[in-house]
């Protein structure tokens, strides 16, 4: 019945949807142009890569700009991008590597495990063929400019950039904007005399990083490198690079990005409904056969404000691929369809119910004070039925997530932290027994009361999250706790979350080897504009994260992470609801070779490398 109703709704939407000439263009297009459907409220008007995390903006930035390296978590290796090589160095500045060129972690711990130094020197060499899209070569001074800018809050006006480079020992005084400690070294910025010959001055640079095993990963795989020759003369303390009221020069640079990635923005063809990227013929990375890394010449991103209309556009052949996950309820629309493939990829994000357990004094309410009681939080955790949520909300397209927030198939998973595996009836009985001791009185509808007031909490959510919240309402009603949906609006972090002005909210969480050093701090320690929305302040967790980050012994690090999973689970702070599979669709009549990648839609880097043109070959 549910599927039938959804199909009828979809057909009604489709019957009311017209097809513009822009959409119909694909049908007669015999060029190597890929048409990508994007669902969102609007396309960006600025292409400054650090400015926006919303919608398609980060994707466009990642294709126009580049990081230094990619980190392959499966094989635990860094792969070249702008940088062709990287190495940790010993005290004689020799690479700490195994015979096959990988990091020698045993020697790293042996050399730097003591207290004689606070940092590890690292050496990088840039690809000599890398250039900006205006033809200017990429140099070590571009890297210096980028990391120096990220570390200087007064020039960047970007809190996220400070997080990215937190473990780079290059520090500014945030009040004065004065450099306190240099941690980036090039031929022209080299007071310590790191060995850089004149012939390699444009390619070689050194970073001094904290003694944290994972410190290097966000530095090399998160920070998009910026062109010094474009930005250095148009930013200042009064006119920082991340600017809501940019000067004319800044505005011009925002709209006309000069990047070093595989694609450039076609500004003449780009508008509010379409973004056009052109493949660079001079891109320095190539496929194994020496040909272009990507076989597609042009990427056309088409904006749809409704996912149903985007689905219709794909089915009718107006686009090649839909760059968003679709509901499992719609899967039957594509199964067995000619010229359409349905890809299912394991999800990586855990959807969590986050409880505000430490609201600031000016945001405290009776409801939020109750959430500081660990007994209430445990009762809520016991009552959550992940299997029912997966069945109802995801139509079975997902998996449960352990209370320690690391998946069962992760090498870091600790089964002892998986606290809520008993049968649901048993868990609900335990939850009611806990709450009967605190709030035994109930009103006529069965909800618990405290001094005559119902035990009631608002849950911030988006329209798309209402079904999840509705299911939670039914589940928590069984223990006498009321939940009420509250719209979080367009800017919830600034409006509610950073300020602690909420009872509960939904939040996507992902922890992995590549991000755990930085993300554990952000989610469980940092109280200043971070992902720690409910302001957890737990000495045991804080100390455990500090110890985990400080050790250079990988086995010890993994064991400390497993211990932290138990503490995190027992805190009953971020309660996992499910991990959703990513279902996405693509057409195969023009391009074949779509690849399923964990946590990604059919439009992902591996697909882009693997696509083959089906016409004229």
Wavefront OBJ file of the C-alpha trace (Angstrom):
o trace
v 0.000 0.000 0.000
v 2.811 2.407 0.950
v 4.671 1.869 -2.346
v 1.466 2.199 -4.377
v 0.640 5.508 -2.715
v 4.150 6.849 -3.339
v 3.997 5.843 -6.988
v 0.655 7.601 -7.424
v 2.058 10.756 -5.832
v 5.108 10.569 -8.055
v 3.001 10.138 -11.185
v 0.920 13.149 -10.209
v 4.050 15.253 -9.761
v 5.431 14.034 -13.071
v 2.240 14.884 -14.933
v 2.563 18.462 -13.732
v 6.256 18.735 -14.641
v 7.306 20.214 -17.938
v 10.567 19.662 -19.769
v 12.567 22.739 -20.670
v 14.902 22.955 -23.627
v 17.849 22.780 -21.226
v 16.757 19.302 -20.102
v 15.970 18.043 -23.606
v 19.456 19.009 -24.837
v 20.944 15.677 -23.748
v 18.863 13.636 -26.181
v 20.646 14.992 -29.223
v 24.054 15.465 -27.641
v 26.730 13.254 -29.209
v 29.593 14.903 -27.330
v 31.384 13.554 -24.258
v 29.121 15.611 -21.997
v 27.749 14.150 -18.787
v 24.428 15.541 -17.530
v 24.147 15.379 -13.725
v 20.948 16.067 -11.812
v 21.334 17.924 -8.504
v 18.500 18.433 -6.015
v 18.576 21.588 -3.902
v 17.115 25.002 -3.235
v 19.668 26.900 -5.338
v 23.088 26.739 -6.955
v 25.951 28.733 -5.417
v 26.738 32.231 -6.607
v 30.258 32.073 -5.154
v 32.950 29.522 -5.928
v 35.420 30.401 -3.195
v 36.203 26.827 -2.114
v 36.236 27.451 1.633
v 33.038 29.453 1.712
v 30.202 26.956 1.606
v 29.543 23.402 2.760
v 25.996 23.443 1.421
v 24.529 21.613 -1.536
v 26.714 21.092 -4.580
v 29.331 23.723 -3.616
v 31.836 21.318 -1.961
v 31.597 18.946 -4.939
v 32.303 21.708 -7.449
v 35.209 22.957 -5.337
v 36.759 19.475 -5.168
v 36.754 19.259 -8.975
v 38.083 22.763 -9.660
v 40.682 22.778 -6.859
v 42.835 20.029 -5.345
v 44.268 18.772 -2.083
v 47.881 17.668 -1.709
v 47.095 13.937 -1.433
v 44.251 11.427 -1.241
v 44.056 8.976 1.665
v 42.973 5.415 0.838
v 41.667 4.095 4.144
v 41.165 0.545 2.839
v 44.828 0.146 1.938
v 46.144 2.692 4.453
v 48.135 4.633 1.862
v 48.339 8.208 0.643
v 47.946 8.625 -3.113
v 49.491 11.482 -5.128
v 47.535 14.528 -6.190
v 49.230 17.935 -6.152
v 52.049 16.392 -4.136
v 53.899 13.571 -5.858
v 55.606 12.367 -2.672
v 55.535 12.794 1.098
v 57.566 11.370 3.999
v 57.924 11.644 7.746
v 61.554 12.466 8.555
v 63.881 11.334 11.317
v 66.084 13.763 13.241
v 68.650 13.591 10.446
v 65.873 14.446 7.976
v 65.869 10.996 6.369
v 62.544 9.413 5.339
v 60.972 7.039 7.866
v 59.832 4.425 5.376
v 59.639 0.686 4.867
v 61.336 -0.952 1.896
v 58.138 -0.669 -0.155
v 57.893 3.075 0.458
v 55.149 3.079 3.100
v 55.352 4.829 6.474
v 57.393 2.779 8.955
v 55.209 3.274 12.029
v 57.457 1.207 14.301
v 60.446 3.451 13.595
v 58.234 6.543 13.840
v 57.274 5.545 17.383
v 60.854 4.597 18.249
v 62.212 7.959 17.121
v 59.474 10.324 18.292
v 57.798 8.456 21.134
v 59.730 10.345 23.821
v 59.389 13.855 25.216
v 62.406 15.411 23.512
v 60.354 17.125 20.793
v 56.750 18.184 20.253
v 56.600 17.771 16.489
v 57.461 15.571 13.524
v 59.022 17.133 10.407
v 57.555 16.064 7.059
v 58.837 16.660 3.540
v 56.656 17.116 0.451
v 57.440 17.428 -3.217
v 54.907 18.867 -5.657
v 54.207 17.425 -9.079
v 56.328 19.603 -11.403
v 53.610 19.522 -14.092
v 50.860 20.912 -11.859
v 49.524 24.293 -12.952
v 46.659 26.648 -12.275
v 43.904 26.926 -14.857
v 45.305 30.295 -15.988
v 48.602 28.595 -16.901
v 50.650 29.720 -13.883
v 52.645 26.823 -12.324
v 51.649 25.598 -8.858
v 54.548 26.211 -6.455
v 55.477 25.638 -2.853
v 54.623 29.283 -2.180
v 50.979 28.519 -3.036
v 51.039 25.819 -0.349
v 52.664 28.196 2.146
v 50.058 30.847 1.373
v 47.153 28.388 1.781
v 48.166 26.833 5.091
v 49.353 30.160 6.487
v 45.965 31.663 5.586
v 44.055 28.758 7.147
v 45.959 29.213 10.402
v 45.263 32.965 10.571
v 41.683 33.581 11.681
v 41.883 37.323 11.011
v 42.745 36.749 7.346
v 40.580 33.708 6.710
v 37.506 34.494 8.867
v 36.930 30.744 8.678
v 36.545 28.667 11.856
v 36.593 25.417 9.874
v 39.995 26.220 8.404
v 41.447 26.490 11.909
v 40.149 22.989 12.644
v 41.695 21.600 9.444
v 45.165 22.859 10.407
v 44.869 22.395 14.154
v 47.744 19.897 14.209
v 49.983 21.973 11.965
v 52.438 23.747 14.275
v 51.992 27.062 12.527
v 50.176 29.318 14.963
v 48.810 32.863 14.968
v 47.540 35.048 17.769
v 43.855 35.226 16.873
v 43.461 38.638 18.493
v 46.360 40.426 16.801
v 46.873 38.275 13.709
v 50.606 38.026 14.467
v 52.504 34.811 13.715
v 53.586 33.156 16.972
v 55.225 29.994 15.621
v 56.218 29.023 12.098
v 55.462 25.468 10.998
v 55.627 25.732 7.179
v 58.992 25.993 5.456
v 59.778 26.781 1.820
v 62.852 28.089 0.032
v 61.711 31.668 0.703
v 60.391 31.004 4.253
v 63.107 28.886 5.840
v 64.526 30.264 9.111
v 65.405 26.731 10.296
v 67.412 25.942 7.181
v 65.577 22.856 5.954
v 67.515 21.517 2.929
v 65.929 22.903 -0.250
v 68.152 23.350 -3.309
v 67.544 26.298 -5.598
v 66.527 24.007 -8.466
v 63.772 22.482 -6.310
v 62.600 25.657 -4.603
v 59.248 25.659 -6.402
v 58.493 22.020 -5.565
v 59.808 21.171 -2.076
v 58.385 22.266 1.260
v 58.319 21.015 4.862
v 55.584 20.927 7.487
v 56.052 20.517 11.216
v 53.060 18.657 12.630
v 51.936 17.544 16.068
v 52.974 14.113 17.259
v 49.578 12.628 16.361
v 49.374 9.655 14.002
v 46.312 10.995 12.213
v 47.450 14.628 12.143
v 48.700 14.504 8.580
v 45.443 13.230 7.065
v 43.197 16.330 7.291
v 46.123 18.529 6.285
v 46.782 16.699 3.040
v 43.312 15.427 2.111
v 40.961 18.198 3.319
v 42.617 21.561 2.631
v 42.088 22.720 -0.966
v 45.170 24.609 -2.136
v 44.589 28.193 -3.291
v 46.495 30.258 -5.891
v 48.647 32.838 -4.126
v 48.840 35.072 -7.189
v 45.027 35.456 -7.240
v 44.253 36.013 -3.565
v 47.271 37.493 -1.774
v 46.789 41.085 -2.953
v 43.025 41.266 -2.421
v 42.670 40.013 1.174
v 43.493 41.785 4.420
v 42.401 41.884 8.054
v 39.640 44.274 6.966
v 38.764 42.195 3.915
v 39.234 38.489 4.847
v 38.927 35.775 2.222
v 35.704 34.328 3.668
v 33.511 37.386 3.367
v 29.759 37.961 3.327
v 30.300 41.482 1.991
v 33.212 41.032 -0.421
v 35.035 43.847 -2.143
v 34.642 44.050 -5.938
v 37.977 42.261 -6.376
v 36.997 39.493 -3.963
v 33.613 39.124 -5.595
v 35.252 38.785 -9.002
v 37.570 36.050 -7.666
v 34.611 34.271 -6.049
v 32.743 34.102 -9.352
v 35.730 33.185 -11.540
v 37.711 30.485 -9.752
v 41.281 29.725 -10.803
v 41.983 26.189 -9.642
v 44.475 23.383 -10.097
v 41.971 20.510 -10.316
v 40.910 18.415 -13.283
v 38.091 20.771 -14.358
v 37.495 24.485 -14.851
v 34.285 26.447 -14.440
v 32.741 27.679 -17.683
v 31.469 30.996 -16.358
v 29.737 31.938 -19.629
v 27.538 28.817 -19.527
v 27.010 28.713 -15.744
v 23.885 30.280 -14.251
v 21.299 29.767 -11.534
v 19.964 26.573 -13.155
v 23.109 25.015 -14.589
v 26.798 24.685 -13.667
v 29.179 23.728 -16.479
v 32.671 22.335 -15.912
v 35.193 21.664 -18.686
v 37.924 19.035 -18.435
v 41.435 20.456 -18.514
v 43.524 19.044 -21.337
v 46.694 19.957 -19.398
v 45.727 18.175 -16.159
v 48.884 16.637 -14.724
v 47.392 13.315 -13.522
v 46.638 10.686 -16.152
v 45.106 7.211 -16.392
v 47.321 4.113 -16.249
v 47.408 3.962 -20.055
v 48.673 7.538 -20.236
v 45.356 8.912 -21.458
v 43.160 11.445 -19.658
v 42.299 10.555 -16.073
v 38.663 11.318 -16.892
v 37.141 10.464 -20.291
v 34.288 12.979 -19.994
v 34.888 16.367 -21.622
v 32.121 18.384 -19.997
v 30.045 18.112 -16.824
v 26.643 19.815 -16.825
v 24.983 20.003 -13.407
v 21.240 20.659 -13.706
v 19.306 21.991 -10.706
v 15.987 20.433 -9.598
v 14.204 21.672 -6.521
v 12.151 18.504 -6.155
v 13.581 14.982 -6.141
v 10.473 13.609 -7.892
v 11.016 15.930 -10.852
v 14.698 14.912 -10.938
v 13.687 11.239 -11.001
v 11.327 11.963 -13.886
v 14.132 13.751 -15.757
v 16.385 10.715 -15.440
v 13.672 8.252 -16.491
v 12.844 10.369 -19.546
v 16.490 10.679 -20.570
v 17.083 14.353 -19.779
v 20.056 13.581 -17.487
v 22.613 10.766 -17.240
v 22.866 10.426 -13.471
v 21.167 11.681 -10.331
v 23.667 12.916 -7.751
v 21.554 12.283 -4.684
v 20.399 9.256 -2.792
v 16.855 8.136 -3.484
v 14.397 6.627 -1.054
v 14.271 2.842 -1.029
v 10.533 3.268 -1.635
v 11.393 4.436 -5.162
v 13.752 1.546 -5.975
v 11.029 -0.411 -7.752
v 10.737 2.417 -10.306
v 14.162 1.461 -11.684
v 14.577 -2.260 -11.119
v 14.757 -4.093 -14.441
v 14.450 -0.876 -16.443
v 16.183 -0.748 -19.823
v 19.183 1.605 -19.981
v 19.038 2.382 -16.232
v 21.166 0.931 -13.430
v 20.327 1.079 -9.737
v 23.382 1.184 -7.468
v 23.303 0.356 -3.767
v 26.326 1.463 -1.725
v 26.899 0.850 1.989
v 26.370 4.019 3.978
v 29.078 5.563 6.141
v 27.050 8.100 8.168
v 25.264 7.135 11.348
v 22.088 9.151 11.871
v 21.999 9.992 15.575
v 19.611 11.531 18.071
v 21.698 14.117 19.919
v 20.652 15.197 23.421
v 21.468 18.637 24.804
v 22.854 17.630 28.156
v 24.857 20.734 29.086
v 23.005 23.822 27.876
v 24.613 27.233 28.570
v 23.111 29.069 31.544
v 21.122 31.448 29.337
v 19.633 28.496 27.400
v 18.687 26.263 30.304
v 15.126 25.001 30.593
v 13.450 22.378 32.738
v 13.475 19.932 29.809
v 17.188 20.436 29.158
v 18.013 20.134 32.851
v 16.304 16.733 32.836
v 18.505 15.573 29.956
v 21.577 16.084 32.152
v 20.364 13.069 34.156
v 22.177 9.983 32.751
v 19.298 7.748 33.871
v 16.856 9.500 31.534
v 19.347 9.339 28.671
v 19.877 5.618 29.218
v 16.122 5.004 29.227
v 15.780 6.839 25.909
v 18.661 4.828 24.429
v 17.081 1.553 25.579
v 13.740 2.405 23.961
v 15.099 3.188 20.479
v 14.314 0.394 18.024
v 16.815 0.679 15.168
v 15.376 -2.290 13.296
v 11.927 -0.661 13.199
v 13.430 2.628 12.001
v 15.353 0.852 9.237
v 12.243 -1.016 8.145
v 9.864 1.938 8.282
v 12.007 4.930 7.334
v 14.547 3.247 5.041
v 12.387 0.436 3.699
v 15.144 -1.939 4.799
v 17.968 -0.130 2.963
v 20.325 0.312 5.878
v 21.975 -1.280 8.868
v 22.046 -0.712 12.619
v 24.887 1.232 14.178
v 26.408 0.173 17.529
v 26.252 2.539 20.503
v 30.002 3.123 20.207
v 29.376 4.700 16.762
v 31.837 2.510 14.869
v 30.292 -0.061 12.536
v 30.581 -3.778 13.098
v 32.635 -4.195 9.910
v 35.219 -1.640 11.095
v 38.535 -2.958 12.377
v 38.054 -0.554 15.290
v 34.676 -1.992 16.362
v 34.434 -2.963 20.034
v 31.561 -5.423 20.678
v 31.684 -4.601 24.401
v 30.528 -1.073 23.551
v 27.476 -2.419 21.716
v 25.183 -1.987 24.706
v 21.682 -2.305 23.254
v 21.459 -5.725 21.633
v 18.971 -7.326 24.048
v 15.416 -7.974 22.758
v 13.353 -4.787 22.502
v 10.704 -5.874 25.023
v 13.412 -6.465 27.601
v 14.978 -3.069 26.910
v 11.625 -1.250 27.169
v 10.920 -2.942 30.519
v 14.302 -1.815 31.814
v 13.723 1.734 30.558
v 10.320 1.937 32.260
v 11.788 0.562 35.497
v 14.427 3.312 35.444
v 11.880 6.073 34.850
v 9.364 4.670 37.354
v 11.886 5.473 40.089
v 12.226 9.092 38.948
v 8.852 10.113 37.443
v 6.239 7.493 38.346
v 3.245 9.790 37.705
v 1.604 9.772 34.256
v -1.099 11.857 32.646
v -4.232 10.555 30.922
v -2.369 9.875 27.681
v 0.290 7.838 29.449
v 3.083 10.412 29.380
v 5.177 10.863 32.508
v 4.890 14.069 34.477
v 7.265 16.014 36.679
v 5.536 18.420 39.048
v 2.483 18.401 36.802
v 4.494 19.089 33.616
v 4.700 16.449 30.925
v 8.087 14.897 30.165
v 8.247 16.473 26.719
v 11.113 17.386 24.375
v 11.397 19.124 21.023
v 13.490 17.512 18.276
v 14.998 19.857 15.696
v 14.686 18.434 12.210
v 14.258 19.182 8.525
v 11.122 18.312 6.552
v 12.904 15.236 5.215
v 13.536 14.026 8.772
v 9.937 14.186 9.927
v 9.304 10.504 9.248
v 12.264 9.520 11.440
v 11.054 11.777 14.238
v 7.505 10.427 13.898
v 8.807 6.878 14.395
v 10.802 7.988 17.422
v 7.665 9.589 18.866
v 5.917 6.198 18.770
v 8.906 4.401 20.269
v 9.433 6.788 23.190
v 5.720 6.934 23.916
v 6.174 3.362 25.185
v 8.259 4.717 28.063
v 6.081 7.789 28.683
v 8.329 10.367 26.983
v 6.847 12.822 24.479
v 8.740 14.075 21.433
v 7.617 17.029 19.302
v 8.975 17.993 15.894
v 10.562 21.470 15.653
v 11.713 22.841 12.265
v 15.397 23.731 12.340
v 15.295 26.209 9.458
v 17.979 27.036 6.924
v 20.888 27.810 9.253
v 20.425 25.607 12.331
v 24.048 25.611 13.457
v 24.145 29.367 13.952
v 20.509 29.676 15.025
v 20.242 26.817 17.500
v 23.053 24.291 17.705
v 26.218 26.267 18.461
v 24.274 28.261 21.043
v 22.876 25.152 22.755
v 19.325 26.378 22.103
v 17.587 23.019 21.560
v 16.427 19.898 23.414
v 17.313 17.227 20.865
v 18.381 17.183 17.233
v 19.331 14.748 14.472
v 22.945 14.678 13.348
v 24.922 12.598 10.864
v 28.111 11.207 12.387
v 31.005 9.370 10.741
v 34.218 8.256 12.416
v 37.043 6.485 10.597
v 40.809 6.106 10.694
v 41.143 9.081 8.389
v 39.268 11.530 10.621
v 39.059 10.152 14.142
v 41.820 12.309 15.642
v 40.175 15.531 14.600
v 36.514 14.448 14.731
v 36.577 12.927 18.225
v 37.753 16.307 19.519
v 35.106 18.117 17.520
v 32.222 15.856 18.608
v 33.078 15.149 22.254
v 35.537 17.746 23.610
v 35.399 21.150 21.923
v 32.730 23.448 23.388
v 33.282 26.345 20.972
v 31.273 26.241 17.702
v 31.930 22.581 17.036
v 29.985 19.396 16.301
v 29.675 18.874 20.056
v 26.192 20.419 19.878
v 24.966 19.071 23.218
v 28.181 20.298 24.892
v 29.371 17.018 26.370
v 32.049 17.633 28.984
v 33.240 14.283 30.293
v 36.704 14.105 31.930
v 37.152 10.404 31.111
v 36.326 10.905 27.434
v 38.467 14.034 27.197
v 41.441 12.260 28.803
v 40.946 9.187 26.619
v 40.886 11.236 23.425
v 44.020 13.082 24.536
v 45.829 9.799 25.204
v 44.643 8.315 21.897
v 45.937 11.305 19.965
v 49.261 11.397 21.805
v 50.413 7.819 21.261
v 52.527 6.963 18.223
v 51.971 3.230 18.719
v 49.268 2.154 16.279
v 48.182 -0.885 18.311
v 47.897 1.243 21.446
v 45.957 3.850 19.493
v 43.460 1.249 18.281
v 42.999 -0.143 21.790
v 42.381 3.353 23.165
v 39.775 3.957 20.456
v 38.006 0.752 21.474
v 38.015 1.907 25.104
v 36.606 5.258 24.021
v 33.764 3.503 22.230
v 32.634 2.146 25.598
v 32.766 5.570 27.257
v 30.892 7.122 24.326
v 28.219 4.427 24.444
v 27.777 4.797 28.225
v 27.435 8.585 27.944
v 24.106 8.122 26.062
v 24.755 11.407 24.307
v 24.674 10.670 20.562
v 22.233 7.811 20.178
v 22.514 5.945 16.859
v 19.318 5.439 14.881
v 20.557 3.779 11.673
v 23.172 3.833 8.944
v 21.405 4.384 5.628
v 22.506 2.723 2.399
v 22.999 5.062 -0.532
v 20.691 4.151 -3.426
v 21.334 6.036 -6.629
v 20.491 5.737 -10.308
v 22.235 6.353 -13.616
v 21.488 5.809 -17.289
v 23.609 3.445 -19.392
v 22.513 4.407 -22.909
v 25.289 7.007 -23.327
v 27.851 6.030 -20.675
v 28.651 2.701 -19.020
v 31.019 1.823 -16.180
v 29.214 3.303 -13.185
v 30.885 2.267 -9.917
v 29.384 1.773 -6.444
v 31.486 3.476 -3.758
v 30.856 3.388 -0.010
v 28.789 6.371 1.079
v 28.614 7.823 -2.443
v 26.095 8.140 -5.249
v 26.736 6.781 -8.757
v 28.400 10.121 -9.541
v 31.708 9.659 -7.725
v 35.410 9.926 -8.664
v 35.784 6.218 -9.437
v 32.778 6.300 -11.759
v 34.162 9.370 -13.462
v 37.467 7.596 -14.117
v 35.749 4.428 -15.301
v 32.996 5.812 -17.576
v 33.046 4.713 -21.194
v 31.231 6.362 -24.105
v 28.673 3.985 -25.596
v 28.104 5.787 -28.901
v 30.519 5.820 -31.784
v 32.890 3.209 -30.329
l 1 2 3 4 5 6 7 8 9 10 11 12 13 14 15 16 17 18 19 20 21 22 23 24 25 26 27 28 29 30 31 32 33 34 35 36 37 38 39 40 41 42 43 44 45 46 47 48 49 50 51 52 53 54 55 56 57 58 59 60 61 62 63 64 65 66 67 68 69 70 71 72 73 74 75 76 77 78 79 80 81 82 83 84 85 86 87 88 89 90 91 92 93 94 95 96 97 98 99 100 101 102 103 104 105 106 107 108 109 110 111 112 113 114 115 116 117 118 119 120 121 122 123 124 125 126 127 128 129 130 131 132 133 134 135 136 137 138 139 140 141 142 143 144 145 146 147 148 149 150 151 152 153 154 155 156 157 158 159 160 161 162 163 164 165 166 167 168 169 170 171 172 173 174 175 176 177 178 179 180 181 182 183 184 185 186 187 188 189 190 191 192 193 194 195 196 197 198 199 200 201 202 203 204 205 206 207 208 209 210 211 212 213 214 215 216 217 218 219 220 221 222 223 224 225 226 227 228 229 230 231 232 233 234 235 236 237 238 239 240 241 242 243 244 245 246 247 248 249 250 251 252 253 254 255 256 257 258 259 260 261 262 263 264 265 266 267 268 269 270 271 272 273 274 275 276 277 278 279 280 281 282 283 284 285 286 287 288 289 290 291 292 293 294 295 296 297 298 299 300 301 302 303 304 305 306 307 308 309 310 311 312 313 314 315 316 317 318 319 320 321 322 323 324 325 326 327 328 329 330 331 332 333 334 335 336 337 338 339 340 341 342 343 344 345 346 347 348 349 350 351 352 353 354 355 356 357 358 359 360 361 362 363 364 365 366 367 368 369 370 371 372 373 374 375 376 377 378 379 380 381 382 383 384 385 386 387 388 389 390 391 392 393 394 395 396 397 398 399 400 401 402 403 404 405 406 407 408 409 410 411 412 413 414 415 416 417 418 419 420 421 422 423 424 425 426 427 428 429 430 431 432 433 434 435 436 437 438 439 440 441 442 443 444 445 446 447 448 449 450 451 452 453 454 455 456 457 458 459 460 461 462 463 464 465 466 467 468 469 470 471 472 473 474 475 476 477 478 479 480 481 482 483 484 485 486 487 488 489 490 491 492 493 494 495 496 497 498 499 500 501 502 503 504 505 506 507 508 509 510 511 512 513 514 515 516 517 518 519 520 521 522 523 524 525 526 527 528 529 530 531 532 533 534 535 536 537 538 539 540 541 542 543 544 545 546 547 548 549 550 551 552 553 554 555 556 557 558 559 560 561 562 563 564 565 566 567 568 569 570 571 572 573 574 575 576 577 578 579 580 581 582 583 584 585 586 587 588 589 590 591 592 593 594 595 596 597 598 599 600 601 602 603 604 605 606 607 608 609 610 611 612 613 614 615 616 617
